[in-house]
Amino acid sequence: MFGGGKVKLDKDLIARLKKVSDTAGYATVEEFITHILEKELQQFEDAESDEDIKNKLRGLGYIS
């Protein structure tokens, strides 16, 4: 999964992701997860500085 790397996810989370990805018409749950991650990363890749990234992460509640 994920280009040769491994990511461990909770079984309940995987089940939820699978349900949504099936409903949305994704070919695989991996395709759906990749889409979600790419969409989220785009918010941070547009940042002009590391401080801008930190501020965005704080705003989303990921860091304090």
C-alpha positions as CSV (number, residue, x, y, z in Angstrom):
1,M,0.0,0.0,0.0
2,F,1.2,3.5,-0.7
3,G,4.0,3.0,-3.2
4,G,5.9,0.4,-1.3
5,G,5.7,2.2,2.1
6,K,3.6,0.9,4.8
7,V,1.0,2.9,6.8
8,K,-0.8,1.2,9.7
9,L,-4.4,2.3,10.1
10,D,-7.0,1.3,12.6
11,K,-9.3,-1.5,11.3
12,D,-12.4,0.6,12.1
13,L,-11.0,3.5,10.1
14,I,-10.2,1.3,7.2
15,A,-13.8,0.0,7.2
16,R,-15.1,3.5,7.2
17,L,-12.8,4.5,4.4
18,K,-13.8,1.5,2.4
19,K,-17.5,2.2,2.8
20,V,-17.1,5.8,1.6
21,S,-14.7,5.0,-1.2
22,D,-17.1,2.3,-2.5
23,T,-20.1,4.7,-2.3
24,A,-18.1,7.5,-4.1
25,G,-17.1,5.1,-6.9
26,Y,-13.3,4.9,-6.3
27,A,-11.7,1.8,-7.7
28,T,-9.9,1.0,-4.5
29,V,-9.7,2.4,-0.9
30,E,-6.0,3.2,-1.7
31,E,-7.1,5.5,-4.5
32,F,-9.6,7.2,-2.2
33,I,-7.0,7.7,0.5
34,T,-4.5,9.1,-2.0
35,H,-7.0,11.6,-3.3
36,I,-7.8,12.8,0.3
37,L,-4.1,13.1,1.1
38,E,-3.3,15.0,-2.1
39,K,-6.2,17.4,-1.5
40,E,-5.0,18.1,2.1
41,L,-1.4,18.5,1.1
42,Q,-2.2,21.0,-1.5
43,Q,-3.3,23.4,1.2
44,F,0.2,23.3,2.7
45,E,2.3,23.2,-0.5
46,D,0.9,26.6,-1.5
47,A,2.3,28.1,1.7
48,E,5.1,30.6,1.2
49,S,7.1,29.8,4.4
50,D,7.4,27.2,7.2
51,E,5.7,29.7,9.5
52,D,2.8,29.9,7.1
53,I,2.5,26.1,7.2
54,K,2.6,26.1,11.0
55,N,-0.1,28.7,11.2
56,K,-2.3,26.6,8.9
57,L,-1.7,23.5,11.0
58,R,-2.6,25.5,14.1
59,G,-5.7,26.8,12.5
60,L,-6.8,23.2,11.7
61,G,-6.0,22.1,15.2
62,Y,-3.2,19.7,14.2
63,I,-0.7,21.5,16.4
64,S,-0.9,23.9,19.3
